[in-house]
Amino acid sequence: MRRQQILKDGQFGFLLVLPSLVLLALIVVFPVLYVVILSLFRSAGAGQVWMGLGNYRDILFDDPKFWPYLLNSMKYIVFGVGSAFIVGLIVALSLNAIRKFKGTARVIALYAWAVPPVIASLMWKWLLNDTNGAINAILMALRIVKNPVAWLSLPYGTMMVLSLVHSWTTIPFIMIILLAGLQTISPELYEAASIDGAGARQKFRVITFPLLRPSILTSVMISSIFAFRTFDIVFTLTGGGPGETTEMIVTYVYTTAFVSMKLGYAAALSVVMVVISMMMVAFFVKLIPTEDVS
């Protein structure tokens, strides 16, 4: 009798989670499987031709654009996330140290995170405009530059400009994770270090940085994944230009799918992007220290 009752409870539990499983399959599993299957075909006229792994072979060995665009994506991650981490760490340390107006300071620091990326991109596009942009107006008023600078058309500096815009949108996210990590560090450790005569630099090197390492790696990992798949900032500000200097894998997927109408090849590029993202996650997860609970 008890066995039957347990079986009925198990069936009831399964019925409770069944709607969630169906919804998960519809919005996650089915699209993923469809993209994977689509990546095995190539557009030919109005139909699709079976290619097997041919698309993947062409991407890795025959596509002259894939590797340069991947390099651009890596530059975007390094410059954007790197600068965001440095500023985010400084802001987190500052917010953790202040005693008055903590709430107000945190709200101000989180402002950029509340702005949608598309709105932020349009805002920065106006600020960086070479004819009537506010940044050029300020620099010319201060006599730092004589003529307006075409920030979004620089032959070699546009990638850095894009990365700094992405950094502006990412700083609050990194800051809040680092701030949460800082608040888990016991003040008694700093008091003991002060008694031993340790200075601010020694405290940071011996106490803060080692104990903050999991938060640092977690914030950098998540930010890197977001930067790798960021489309709106690049598309809104430069569209991949000037030339192809800011073309990335994510914009390459877009143009391949919706401009060239090569859906199978774009699907294969998407799968490659997912694989690269998983490799990045695996790399950071291996670096994140784990406590031995045994």
C-alpha positions as a Markdown table, in Angstrom:
| # | Residue | x | y | z |
|---|---|---|---|---|
| 1 | Met | 0.0 | 0.0 | 0.0 |
| 2 | Arg | 2.8 | 2.4 | 0.9 |
| 3 | Arg | 4.6 | 1.5 | -2.3 |
| 4 | Gln | 1.5 | 2.6 | -4.3 |
| 5 | Gln | 1.3 | 5.8 | -2.3 |
| 6 | Ile | 4.9 | 6.7 | -3.0 |
| 7 | Leu | 4.4 | 6.0 | -6.7 |
| 8 | Lys | 1.4 | 8.2 | -6.7 |
| 9 | Asp | 3.3 | 11.0 | -4.9 |
| 10 | Gly | 6.1 | 10.6 | -7.5 |
| 11 | Gln | 3.5 | 10.9 | -10.3 |
| 12 | Phe | 2.0 | 13.9 | -8.7 |
| 13 | Gly | 5.4 | 15.6 | -8.4 |
| 14 | Phe | 6.1 | 14.9 | -12.1 |
| 15 | Leu | 2.8 | 16.5 | -13.1 |
| 16 | Leu | 3.8 | 19.6 | -11.1 |
| 17 | Val | 7.0 | 20.1 | -13.0 |
| 18 | Leu | 5.7 | 18.9 | -16.3 |
| 19 | Pro | 4.6 | 22.4 | -17.5 |
| 20 | Ser | 8.0 | 23.8 | -16.7 |
| 21 | Leu | 9.7 | 21.0 | -18.6 |
| 22 | Val | 7.5 | 21.5 | -21.6 |
| 23 | Leu | 8.1 | 25.3 | -21.5 |
| 24 | Leu | 11.9 | 24.6 | -21.2 |
| 25 | Ala | 11.8 | 22.3 | -24.2 |
| 26 | Leu | 9.9 | 24.8 | -26.3 |
| 27 | Ile | 12.0 | 27.9 | -25.5 |
| 28 | Val | 15.5 | 26.2 | -25.1 |
| 29 | Val | 15.8 | 22.6 | -26.2 |
| 30 | Phe | 13.9 | 22.9 | -29.5 |
| 31 | Pro | 15.6 | 26.1 | -30.8 |
| 32 | Val | 19.0 | 24.6 | -29.9 |
| 33 | Leu | 18.3 | 21.4 | -31.7 |
| 34 | Tyr | 16.8 | 23.3 | -34.7 |
| 35 | Val | 19.9 | 25.5 | -35.0 |
| 36 | Val | 22.2 | 22.4 | -34.8 |
| 37 | Ile | 20.3 | 20.6 | -37.5 |
| 38 | Leu | 20.1 | 23.7 | -39.7 |
| 39 | Ser | 23.9 | 24.0 | -39.4 |
| 40 | Leu | 24.3 | 20.7 | -41.3 |
| 41 | Phe | 22.7 | 22.3 | -44.4 |
| 42 | Arg | 23.6 | 25.0 | -46.8 |
| 43 | Ser | 21.3 | 27.4 | -48.7 |
| 44 | Ala | 21.0 | 26.6 | -52.4 |
| 45 | Gly | 18.4 | 28.7 | -54.2 |
| 46 | Ala | 15.1 | 28.4 | -52.4 |
| 47 | Gly | 16.1 | 25.2 | -50.6 |
| 48 | Gln | 18.7 | 23.6 | -48.4 |
| 49 | Val | 21.4 | 21.1 | -49.4 |
| 50 | Trp | 22.8 | 18.6 | -47.0 |
| 51 | Met | 26.4 | 19.5 | -46.0 |
| 52 | Gly | 27.1 | 17.4 | -42.9 |
| 53 | Leu | 30.0 | 18.9 | -41.2 |
| 54 | Gly | 31.0 | 20.9 | -44.3 |
| 55 | Asn | 30.0 | 24.2 | -42.9 |
| 56 | Tyr | 32.2 | 23.7 | -39.8 |
| 57 | Arg | 35.1 | 22.6 | -42.0 |
| 58 | Asp | 34.7 | 25.7 | -44.1 |
| 59 | Ile | 34.5 | 28.0 | -41.0 |
| 60 | Leu | 37.6 | 26.7 | -39.4 |
| 61 | Phe | 39.8 | 26.1 | -42.5 |
| 62 | Asp | 38.5 | 28.0 | -45.6 |
| 63 | Asp | 36.7 | 31.1 | -44.3 |
| 64 | Pro | 39.1 | 34.1 | -44.6 |
| 65 | Lys | 36.8 | 36.2 | -42.3 |
| 66 | Phe | 36.3 | 33.9 | -39.3 |
| 67 | Trp | 39.7 | 34.1 | -37.6 |
| 68 | Pro | 40.1 | 37.9 | -38.0 |
| 69 | Tyr | 36.6 | 38.5 | -36.7 |
| 70 | Leu | 37.3 | 36.1 | -33.8 |
| 71 | Leu | 40.4 | 38.1 | -33.0 |
| 72 | Asn | 38.4 | 41.3 | -33.0 |
| 73 | Ser | 35.9 | 39.7 | -30.6 |
| 74 | Met | 38.8 | 38.7 | -28.3 |
| 75 | Lys | 40.2 | 42.3 | -28.4 |
| 76 | Tyr | 36.7 | 43.6 | -27.6 |
| 77 | Ile | 36.6 | 41.3 | -24.6 |
| 78 | Val | 40.1 | 42.1 | -23.3 |
| 79 | Phe | 39.8 | 45.9 | -23.7 |
| 80 | Gly | 36.1 | 46.2 | -22.6 |
| 81 | Val | 36.1 | 43.7 | -19.7 |
| 82 | Gly | 39.7 | 44.6 | -18.6 |
| 83 | Ser | 39.0 | 48.3 | -18.3 |
| 84 | Ala | 35.6 | 47.6 | -16.7 |
| 85 | Phe | 37.2 | 45.4 | -14.1 |
| 86 | Ile | 39.8 | 48.0 | -13.1 |
| 87 | Val | 37.3 | 50.7 | -12.7 |
| 88 | Gly | 34.7 | 48.4 | -11.1 |
| 89 | Leu | 37.3 | 47.2 | -8.5 |
| 90 | Ile | 38.2 | 50.8 | -7.6 |
| 91 | Val | 34.6 | 51.8 | -7.2 |
| 92 | Ala | 33.8 | 48.6 | -5.2 |
| 93 | Leu | 36.7 | 49.3 | -2.8 |
| 94 | Ser | 35.6 | 53.0 | -2.5 |
| 95 | Leu | 32.0 | 52.1 | -1.7 |
| 96 | Asn | 33.1 | 49.5 | 0.8 |
| 97 | Ala | 35.2 | 52.0 | 2.6 |
| 98 | Ile | 32.8 | 54.9 | 2.9 |
| 99 | Arg | 30.6 | 55.2 | 5.9 |
| 100 | Lys | 28.1 | 57.9 | 4.9 |
| 101 | Phe | 25.5 | 58.0 | 2.1 |
| 102 | Lys | 26.3 | 54.4 | 1.1 |
| 103 | Gly | 22.8 | 53.8 | -0.4 |
| 104 | Thr | 22.9 | 57.0 | -2.5 |
| 105 | Ala | 26.4 | 56.2 | -3.7 |
| 106 | Arg | 25.4 | 52.7 | -4.8 |
| 107 | Val | 22.4 | 54.0 | -6.6 |
| 108 | Ile | 24.5 | 56.4 | -8.6 |
| 109 | Ala | 27.1 | 53.7 | -9.3 |
| 110 | Leu | 24.5 | 51.4 | -10.6 |
| 111 | Tyr | 23.0 | 54.0 | -13.0 |
| 112 | Ala | 24.7 | 52.8 | -16.1 |
| 113 | Trp | 23.5 | 49.3 | -15.5 |
| 114 | Ala | 19.9 | 50.5 | -15.5 |
| 115 | Val | 20.2 | 52.0 | -19.0 |
| 116 | Pro | 19.3 | 49.5 | -21.8 |
| 117 | Pro | 22.2 | 48.8 | -24.1 |
| 118 | Val | 20.5 | 50.1 | -27.2 |
| 119 | Ile | 19.7 | 53.4 | -25.4 |
| 120 | Ala | 23.3 | 53.6 | -24.1 |
| 121 | Ser | 24.6 | 53.0 | -27.6 |
| 122 | Leu | 22.5 | 55.8 | -29.0 |
| 123 | Met | 23.5 | 58.1 | -26.2 |
| 124 | Trp | 27.2 | 57.4 | -26.8 |
| 125 | Lys | 26.7 | 57.7 | -30.6 |
| 126 | Trp | 25.6 | 61.3 | -30.0 |
| 127 | Leu | 28.4 | 62.0 | -27.5 |
| 128 | Leu | 31.0 | 60.7 | -30.0 |
| 129 | Asn | 29.5 | 62.4 | -33.1 |
| 130 | Asp | 32.3 | 64.1 | -35.0 |
| 131 | Thr | 30.2 | 67.2 | -36.0 |
| 132 | Asn | 28.0 | 68.0 | -33.0 |
| 133 | Gly | 29.0 | 65.6 | -30.3 |
| 134 | Ala | 29.4 | 66.7 | -26.7 |
| 135 | Ile | 32.8 | 65.1 | -26.3 |
| 136 | Asn | 34.4 | 67.0 | -29.2 |
| 137 | Ala | 32.7 | 70.2 | -28.0 |
| 138 | Ile | 34.2 | 69.8 | -24.5 |
| 139 | Leu | 37.7 | 68.9 | -25.9 |
| 140 | Met | 37.7 | 71.8 | -28.3 |
| 141 | Ala | 36.5 | 74.2 | -25.6 |
| 142 | Leu | 39.4 | 73.1 | -23.4 |
| 143 | Arg | 41.8 | 73.4 | -26.4 |
| 144 | Ile | 42.8 | 69.8 | -26.0 |
| 145 | Val | 42.0 | 69.2 | -29.7 |
| 146 | Lys | 41.8 | 71.8 | -32.5 |
| 147 | Asn | 39.5 | 70.0 | -34.8 |
| 148 | Pro | 36.6 | 67.5 | -34.2 |
| 149 | Val | 37.7 | 63.9 | -34.0 |
| 150 | Ala | 35.8 | 61.2 | -35.8 |
| 151 | Trp | 35.8 | 58.8 | -32.9 |
| 152 | Leu | 33.8 | 56.1 | -34.7 |
| 153 | Ser | 35.8 | 56.2 | -37.9 |
| 154 | Leu | 39.3 | 56.0 | -36.6 |
| 155 | Pro | 41.5 | 53.6 | -38.6 |
| 156 | Tyr | 43.0 | 52.0 | -35.5 |
| 157 | Gly | 41.2 | 53.4 | -32.5 |
| 158 | Thr | 37.6 | 52.6 | -33.1 |
| 159 | Met | 37.8 | 49.2 | -31.4 |
| 160 | Met | 39.1 | 50.9 | -28.3 |
| 161 | Val | 36.3 | 53.4 | -28.4 |
| 162 | Leu | 33.7 | 50.6 | -28.7 |
| 163 | Ser | 35.4 | 48.7 | -25.9 |
| 164 | Leu | 35.2 | 51.7 | -23.6 |
| 165 | Val | 31.5 | 52.1 | -24.3 |
| 166 | His | 31.0 | 48.5 | -23.4 |
| 167 | Ser | 33.1 | 49.0 | -20.3 |
| 168 | Trp | 30.7 | 51.9 | -19.2 |
| 169 | Thr | 27.8 | 49.5 | -19.4 |
| 170 | Thr | 29.6 | 46.7 | -17.6 |
| 171 | Ile | 31.3 | 48.5 | -14.7 |
| 172 | Pro | 28.2 | 48.4 | -12.4 |
| 173 | Phe | 27.8 | 44.7 | -12.8 |
| 174 | Ile | 31.4 | 43.9 | -11.9 |
| 175 | Met | 31.3 | 46.5 | -9.1 |
| 176 | Ile | 28.2 | 44.9 | -7.4 |
| 177 | Ile | 29.7 | 41.4 | -7.5 |
| 178 | Leu | 33.1 | 42.6 | -6.1 |
| 179 | Leu | 31.3 | 44.7 | -3.5 |
| 180 | Ala | 29.3 | 41.7 | -2.3 |
| 181 | Gly | 32.6 | 39.7 | -2.1 |
| 182 | Leu | 34.3 | 42.5 | -0.1 |
| 183 | Gln | 31.5 | 42.5 | 2.4 |
| 184 | Thr | 32.0 | 38.8 | 3.2 |
| 185 | Ile | 35.6 | 39.5 | 4.3 |
| 186 | Ser | 35.8 | 39.7 | 8.1 |
| 187 | Pro | 36.9 | 43.1 | 9.5 |
| 188 | Glu | 38.8 | 41.3 | 12.2 |
| 189 | Leu | 41.4 | 40.2 | 9.5 |
| 190 | Tyr | 42.2 | 43.8 | 8.7 |
| 191 | Glu | 42.3 | 44.7 | 12.4 |
| 192 | Ala | 44.8 | 41.9 | 13.1 |
| 193 | Ala | 46.9 | 43.0 | 10.1 |
| 194 | Ser | 46.9 | 46.6 | 11.4 |
| 195 | Ile | 48.1 | 45.4 | 14.8 |
| 196 | Asp | 51.0 | 43.6 | 12.9 |
| 197 | Gly | 51.9 | 46.9 | 11.2 |
| 198 | Ala | 50.6 | 46.0 | 7.7 |
| 199 | Gly | 49.8 | 48.9 | 5.4 |
| 200 | Ala | 47.0 | 49.4 | 2.9 |
| 201 | Arg | 48.9 | 47.7 | 0.1 |
| 202 | Gln | 49.9 | 44.7 | 2.2 |
| 203 | Lys | 46.3 | 44.3 | 3.4 |
| 204 | Phe | 45.1 | 44.3 | -0.2 |
| 205 | Arg | 47.8 | 41.9 | -1.4 |
| 206 | Val | 47.6 | 39.4 | 1.5 |
| 207 | Ile | 43.9 | 39.7 | 2.6 |
| 208 | Thr | 41.6 | 41.4 | 0.0 |
| 209 | Phe | 42.9 | 40.0 | -3.3 |
| 210 | Pro | 43.1 | 36.3 | -2.2 |
| 211 | Leu | 39.7 | 36.3 | -0.5 |
| 212 | Leu | 38.2 | 38.3 | -3.4 |
| 213 | Arg | 39.5 | 36.0 | -6.1 |
| 214 | Pro | 36.3 | 33.9 | -6.5 |
| 215 | Ser | 34.2 | 37.1 | -7.0 |
| 216 | Ile | 36.8 | 38.5 | -9.4 |
| 217 | Leu | 36.9 | 35.4 | -11.6 |
| 218 | Thr | 33.1 | 35.0 | -11.5 |
| 219 | Ser | 32.5 | 38.7 | -12.5 |
| 220 | Val | 35.1 | 38.5 | -15.3 |
| 221 | Met | 33.8 | 35.2 | -16.6 |
| 222 | Ile | 30.2 | 36.4 | -16.8 |
| 223 | Ser | 31.2 | 39.8 | -18.3 |
| 224 | Ser | 33.4 | 38.1 | -20.9 |
| 225 | Ile | 30.5 | 35.9 | -22.0 |
| 226 | Phe | 28.3 | 38.9 | -22.3 |
| 227 | Ala | 30.9 | 40.9 | -24.2 |
| 228 | Phe | 31.5 | 38.0 | -26.6 |
| 229 | Arg | 27.8 | 38.0 | -27.6 |
| 230 | Thr | 27.2 | 41.7 | -27.5 |
| 231 | Phe | 25.6 | 42.9 | -30.7 |
| 232 | Asp | 23.6 | 46.1 | -30.0 |
| 233 | Ile | 26.6 | 48.3 | -29.1 |
| 234 | Val | 28.7 | 47.3 | -32.1 |
| 235 | Phe | 25.8 | 47.4 | -34.6 |
| 236 | Thr | 24.4 | 50.7 | -33.3 |
| 237 | Leu | 27.8 | 52.6 | -33.1 |
| 238 | Thr | 29.8 | 51.3 | -36.1 |
| 239 | Gly | 27.9 | 48.5 | -37.8 |
| 240 | Gly | 31.3 | 46.7 | -38.1 |
| 241 | Gly | 33.2 | 49.7 | -39.6 |
| 242 | Pro | 35.2 | 51.5 | -40.6 |
| 243 | Gly | 35.9 | 48.8 | -43.2 |
| 244 | Glu | 35.9 | 45.6 | -41.2 |
| 245 | Thr | 38.0 | 46.8 | -38.2 |
| 246 | Thr | 35.2 | 46.3 | -35.7 |
| 247 | Glu | 33.5 | 43.3 | -37.3 |
| 248 | Met | 33.1 | 40.5 | -34.8 |
| 249 | Ile | 31.7 | 37.0 | -34.8 |
| 250 | Val | 28.3 | 38.1 | -33.6 |
| 251 | Thr | 27.9 | 40.7 | -36.4 |
| 252 | Tyr | 29.2 | 38.1 | -38.8 |
| 253 | Val | 26.4 | 35.8 | -37.8 |
| 254 | Tyr | 23.9 | 38.6 | -38.4 |
| 255 | Thr | 25.1 | 39.6 | -41.8 |
| 256 | Thr | 25.5 | 36.0 | -42.9 |
| 257 | Ala | 21.9 | 35.1 | -41.9 |
| 258 | Phe | 19.9 | 38.2 | -42.7 |
| 259 | Val | 22.0 | 40.0 | -45.4 |
| 260 | Ser | 23.6 | 37.1 | -47.3 |
| 261 | Met | 20.6 | 34.8 | -46.4 |
| 262 | Lys | 23.0 | 31.8 | -45.7 |
| 263 | Leu | 21.0 | 30.4 | -42.8 |
| 264 | Gly | 22.8 | 27.1 | -42.6 |
| 265 | Tyr | 26.2 | 28.7 | -42.5 |
| 266 | Ala | 25.0 | 31.3 | -39.9 |
| 267 | Ala | 23.6 | 28.5 | -37.8 |
| 268 | Ala | 27.0 | 26.8 | -37.9 |
| 269 | Leu | 28.7 | 30.1 | -36.8 |
| 270 | Ser | 26.2 | 30.3 | -33.9 |
| 271 | Val | 27.1 | 26.8 | -32.8 |
| 272 | Val | 30.8 | 27.6 | -33.0 |
| 273 | Met | 30.1 | 30.7 | -30.8 |
| 274 | Val | 28.4 | 28.6 | -28.2 |
| 275 | Val | 31.3 | 26.1 | -28.2 |
| 276 | Ile | 33.8 | 29.0 | -27.7 |
| 277 | Ser | 31.6 | 30.4 | -24.9 |
| 278 | Met | 31.6 | 27.0 | -23.2 |
| 279 | Met | 35.3 | 26.8 | -23.5 |
| 280 | Met | 35.6 | 30.2 | -21.8 |
| 281 | Val | 33.3 | 29.1 | -19.0 |
| 282 | Ala | 35.3 | 25.9 | -18.5 |
| 283 | Phe | 38.6 | 27.9 | -18.4 |
| 284 | Phe | 37.3 | 30.3 | -15.7 |
| 285 | Val | 35.5 | 27.6 | -13.7 |
| 286 | Lys | 38.8 | 25.7 | -13.5 |
| 287 | Leu | 40.5 | 28.9 | -12.1 |
| 288 | Ile | 37.8 | 29.6 | -9.5 |
| 289 | Pro | 38.9 | 28.1 | -6.1 |
| 290 | Thr | 36.5 | 25.7 | -4.5 |
| 291 | Glu | 36.4 | 24.9 | -0.8 |
| 292 | Asp | 37.1 | 21.3 | 0.3 |
| 293 | Val | 34.0 | 20.3 | 2.3 |
| 294 | Ser | 35.4 | 16.9 | 3.2 |
